[in-house]
Amino acid sequence: MTIFNGIVLYACIWFVVIFTVLPWGVRAPDNPETGHEVGAPDRPRLLLKAGITTVISAVVWGIAYALITSGLLSFRPG
């Protein structure tokens, strides 16, 4: 796996994981202010979720890297 392939794989994994982490802990406000969306989260905590996503993605990428470099998982024909 080249460095470019590793970065692309990590980015793909990161975006898949962020979309699974975003709904964690979301609560709509009890009394939304006038002009605010009713379904908008009260405290989205995006930096925390980005950090969690980065850690989970690093672990998944490490597993994928180990599988690809060991030869157990190959994308080449033959």
Residue pairs with C-beta under 8 A, 6 or more apart in sequence:
1 9
1 65
1 68
1 69
6 61
6 65
9 61
9 64
9 65
10 57
10 58
10 61
13 57
13 60
13 61
13 64
14 53
14 54
14 57
17 53
17 56
17 57
17 60
18 49
18 50
18 53
21 49
21 52
21 53
21 56
22 49
24 49
24 52
25 45
26 41
26 44
27 41
27 42
27 43
28 38
28 39
28 40
28 41
28 42
29 36
29 40
29 42
32 38
32 40
64 73
67 73
68 74
68 75
